[in-house]
Amino acid sequence: MSTPTFEEVACGSGESELRYTFEEFCTLPLSDRVALLLQKPRFYRGGQLLNGADAMSFRA
């Protein structure tokens, strides 16, 4: 995961919304990342919404 595939990920909405940078998301424990992915998060790069599959297509 050396090259970021997204800049920010947003989970939830309103006051319960959580936002993480690529680096923050990658350092979360695996169980937390999986739980967030099950919530259908929104991924952004350059302010543009990304397709989740593209955002999670890590390349070494």
PyMOL commands that set and color helices and strands:
alter all, ss='L'
color gray80, all
select helices_A, chain A and resi 14-16+22-27+30-37+52-55
alter helices_A, ss='H'
color red, helices_A
select strands_A, chain A and resi 8-11+18-21+42-45+48-50
alter strands_A, ss='S'
color yellow, strands_A
deselect
rebuild
show_as cartoon
